Amino acid sequence: MNTIDVAVICKALGDNNRLQIIQMLSNGEKCGCKLLEAFDITQPTLSHHMKIMCDCGLVSDRKEGKWHHYSIDTDVWNKFSDFIRQIGEVK
């Protein structure tokens, strides 16, 4: 993972709502309807947040009927985590 990818993910995670969404998704896939119930935001606002996280690769979505189901892309998350962990190992 390069620094540009990491910067885009950091920017995506720089929002409290998006951090809370990631926290919810850490327990597994969630329907957009369930995410929406947890926040005092509109559906278009949730869609905006999800688009940002999907565009940076952090979150994957699949459509089932009229609903989107979201999950953390574990490959991207692990590469991001490894990059951050390496920074933390400053000597």
Secondary structure as UniProt FT lines:
FT   HELIX           3..12
FT   TURN            13..14
FT   HELIX           16..25
FT   TURN            26..27
FT   STRAND          30..31
FT   HELIX           32..38
FT   HELIX           43..55
FT   TURN            56..57
FT   STRAND          59..64
FT   TURN            65..66
FT   STRAND          67..72
FT   HELIX           74..88
//
